[in-house]
């Protein structure tokens, strides 16, 4: 599997998924179900967007995703 797997393609798919979550229509639900749906949509977007922003490397069959979670102010150059 590792030979045919392209981590860059995976990251691109996660980027597309994050966009799809943002554009997802809210189903006709009310009350607690609506809150649950919205909470899950936020988490889905967060997870997909984090992986979409990852630097990825596939070496010797080991996939490594590097995600910088520092606040934007801390990401400046050294």
ABEGO torsion letter per residue (X at the ends): XAAABBAAAAAAAAAAAAAAAAABBBBBBBEAAAAAAAAAAAAAAAAAAAAAABBBBBBGGBBBBBBBABBAAAABBX
